[in-house]
Amino acid sequence: MYGVLWGGVAGFLIGIYRAALFKVLIFCVVCAVGVILFAILAIVFGIAFVVARDIQRWRDQTEFLEDIMQVLGDKEQN
């Protein structure tokens, strides 16, 4: 074996320490996955917001251009 075999109270404490360390490691991995998923969702919703804003801007510009065309058409008739 490598090192000293721990027994008694020391072995018990080392076992508890290992179990706690393993639980902390699992917690960290779960938190990291949650942060990654949150970041992905934030990016998706950010892109959706920008696209929706651009579409609304294009609609407003189209309506403005249609109004200008209407005014120019009315002037040509007069």
C-alpha positions as CSV (number, residue, x, y, z in Angstrom):
1,M,0.0,0.0,0.0
2,Y,1.0,3.6,-0.4
3,G,1.4,5.6,2.8
4,V,-0.1,4.7,6.2
5,L,-3.3,2.9,6.7
6,W,-5.5,5.1,8.8
7,G,-7.7,3.5,11.4
8,G,-9.8,4.4,14.3
9,V,-10.8,8.0,14.8
10,A,-8.4,9.4,12.2
11,G,-9.7,7.1,9.6
12,F,-13.3,8.0,10.5
13,L,-12.5,11.7,10.2
14,I,-10.7,11.3,6.9
15,G,-13.7,9.3,5.6
16,I,-16.0,12.2,6.7
17,Y,-13.7,14.7,5.1
18,R,-13.6,12.7,1.8
19,A,-17.4,12.4,1.7
20,A,-17.8,16.1,2.4
21,L,-15.2,17.0,-0.2
22,F,-17.0,14.8,-2.7
23,K,-20.3,16.5,-1.9
24,V,-18.8,19.9,-2.3
25,L,-17.3,18.8,-5.6
26,I,-20.7,17.6,-6.9
27,F,-22.3,20.9,-5.7
28,C,-19.7,22.9,-7.6
29,V,-20.3,20.9,-10.8
30,V,-24.1,21.4,-10.5
31,C,-23.6,25.1,-9.9
32,A,-21.3,25.4,-12.8
33,V,-23.8,23.7,-15.1
34,G,-26.5,26.0,-13.8
35,V,-24.4,29.1,-14.5
36,I,-23.6,27.8,-18.0
37,L,-27.3,27.2,-18.7
38,F,-28.2,30.6,-17.3
39,A,-25.6,32.2,-19.6
40,I,-26.9,30.4,-22.6
41,L,-30.5,31.4,-21.9
42,A,-29.4,35.0,-21.3
43,I,-27.7,35.0,-24.8
44,V,-30.7,33.5,-26.5
45,F,-33.1,36.0,-24.9
46,G,-30.7,38.9,-25.6
47,I,-30.6,37.9,-29.3
48,A,-34.4,37.6,-29.4
49,F,-34.8,41.0,-27.8
50,V,-32.4,42.6,-30.4
51,V,-34.2,40.9,-33.3
52,A,-37.6,42.0,-32.1
53,R,-36.4,45.6,-31.6
54,D,-34.9,45.6,-35.1
55,I,-38.1,44.2,-36.6
56,Q,-40.2,46.9,-34.9
57,R,-37.7,49.6,-36.2
58,W,-38.0,48.2,-39.7
59,R,-41.8,48.3,-39.5
60,D,-41.7,52.0,-38.3
61,Q,-39.4,52.9,-41.1
62,T,-41.6,51.1,-43.6
63,E,-44.6,53.0,-42.4
64,F,-42.7,56.3,-42.6
65,L,-41.6,55.6,-46.1
66,E,-45.2,54.6,-47.1
67,D,-46.4,58.0,-45.7
68,I,-43.7,59.8,-47.7
69,M,-44.7,57.9,-50.9
70,Q,-48.3,58.9,-50.2
71,V,-47.5,62.6,-49.8
72,L,-45.4,62.5,-53.0
73,G,-48.2,60.8,-54.9
74,D,-50.7,63.4,-53.7
75,K,-48.3,66.2,-54.9
76,E,-48.0,64.6,-58.3
77,Q,-51.8,64.5,-58.7
78,N,-52.1,68.2,-57.8
